[in-house]
Amino acid sequence: MGDLLLVRHGETEWSASGQHTSFTDLPLTQRGEEQAKSLAPLLARRTYALALTSPLARAVRTAELAGLTGTAVEPNLHEWNYGAYEGITTVEIHRTRPHWDLWLHGVPPGGEARPGESPAEVGERADRVLARVDAALQNSTGDVILVAHGHFLRVLTARRLGLSPAEGRLFQLATGTVGRLSTEHGHPVIAEWNTRP
């Protein structure tokens, strides 16, 4: 059975500033493009049974620059829907809600177009992605690669390891990096994290 590789997209203006970015489809910065290109040699060494990206341009562009071909868009790989907190930093949120924690409280709705998500709702999406991953891994000797977003991939990692969605808080994931989830004695493990070439 292959491994599950997680690629966080390269830097955007808002990831650099700490602004919550879900549906705002920002392009990669020049640094973000360089981060994505730098992943190509690392990713080229592996064989993929399945390569999926978030539908957002920053993830699709990262996959392209990293040299991934034959990728498919998976809507469930979308970043956490931040609702009313879209474009706002945690520091700004703490001015009015000093004890707010994304991992425990989720976000308030931001209107019909941005209803927001709870940690449990993001976890449900992650579980759907993992079901697709498992099917691909069971039917191939290759790896599966997911190109997506920081908070979503952290929740997915927690779910892969049998933890609650909120435990995603334990797995900080930098832009333009790769995480590798594998198995040891039949149990899921983190084999690499925040890897750069």
Buried (B, 14 or more C-beta within 10 A) or exposed (E): BBBBBBBBBBBBBBBEEEBBBBBBEBEBBEBBBBBBBBBEEBBEEEEBBBBBBBBBBBBBBBBBBBBBEEBEBBEBBBBBBBBBBBBBBBEBBEEEEEEBBBBEEBBBBBEEEBBBBBBEBBBBBBBBBBEBBBEBBEEBEBBBBBBBBBBBBBBBBBBBBEBEBBBBBEBEBBBBBBBBBBBEEEEBEBBBBEBEE
